[in-house]
Amino acid sequence: MTTSSRTGSTGPTDPQGATTAPQGTTPALLRTAAELDALPRPAGAERAVVMTMGALHQGHATLIRSAREAAGPRGQVVVTVFVNPLQFGEAADLDRYPRTLDADLATAAAAGADAVFAPGVDEVYPGGEPQVRITAGPMGERLEGASRPGHFDGMLTVVAKLLHLTRPDEAFYGQKDAQQLALIARMVRDLNFGVRITGVPTVRDPDGLALSSRNRFLSADERHTALALPRALFAARDRLAAQQALHERAKATAPGGDRAAGLNKLGEARAAADAQAVALARPNGAPAAVRATARAILEEAATRGSHPLVLDYLALVDPADFTEIPDDRESGDAILAVAARVGETRLIDNIPLTFGALT
């Protein structure tokens, strides 16, 4: 199994019997495992699946379009809509989660889905909650797992069931839920699922807020506060880029080399002062600077009037296992992740970073 990342096209009905539908055509609505099993597979083409809990928005539509493009005009795209009770710690959260199946069908159709599998709880868990479940392991106990005990066990259990039921060649998940994506990829690799896992970049509104089904619960003032999440992430990314650019400048103008040639190469007549200062600093301050930049913005939002941001965590982690990046990290990939509550709504966001990208 490999995990990839993608940055929709549809076609006519496959003459060999696949059920591909042109964009805008109402997808088949399947309610039972038997109906799903009876759905013809595309001959000589692939089936792609997008798993959701409904309340579809343009982030989900992007996943479906990515699946459509990957499957091709002769392939098949199946969207699952299931609000999984095993992922909710509180019954009130489960009851509050929006159910909008009619709108979901329209969104899935516009994005190019061929079928929507929307089973009831009794269909997915006949006889009640399963006694045998997937355990997320140590990675599932960090960050979101620490804040929501058991969440990832429930998530992996239903993902495993839905992968078995849908039997896709490729499954698509959003990078907004980075820890979820990493755990699914790890499960598929560790347990030898025969499916490719593909991550799709986070989709954001024009103001920067990551699309989420929970955004609808935010008032206008709460949304204004919530914008601190993407501001913090983007500011940290820009701080890292600036710091790494300064180190490049320092190397080009360091004492002992041809400083004039270095300055001319950079095209900056005043680079020497900045370069000399940065040359004295080690690059291993970058992780600390990233954390400090993001935290300053989040702490300011925590003091905002009647709708303050309540920070759950801010973490700079290794994408492989979601352990914290040490302050002496000089190169490699990382994820800056944040979770916070605004009013009654809990939001998460993250951004990928690469240390040493310019060196």
Secondary structure as UniProt FT lines:
FT   STRAND          3..5
FT   TURN            15..16
FT   TURN            23..24
FT   STRAND          28..30
FT   HELIX           33..38
FT   TURN            43..44
FT   STRAND          47..52
FT   HELIX           58..71
FT   TURN            73..74
FT   STRAND          76..81
FT   HELIX           85..87
FT   HELIX           91..96
FT   HELIX           101..111
FT   STRAND          115..117
FT   HELIX           121..124
FT   TURN            126..127
FT   HELIX           138..141
FT   HELIX           144..147
FT   TURN            149..150
FT   HELIX           151..166
FT   STRAND          170..174
FT   HELIX           175..177
FT   HELIX           178..190
FT   TURN            191..192
FT   STRAND          196..200
FT   TURN            206..207
FT   HELIX           213..217
FT   HELIX           220..226
FT   HELIX           228..252
FT   TURN            255..256
FT   HELIX           259..266
FT   TURN            269..270
FT   HELIX           271..279
FT   HELIX           283..285
FT   HELIX           286..301
FT   TURN            302..303
FT   TURN            305..306
FT   STRAND          309..317
FT   TURN            319..321
FT   TURN            327..328
FT   STRAND          332..342
FT   TURN            343..344
FT   STRAND          345..355
FT   TURN            356..358
//
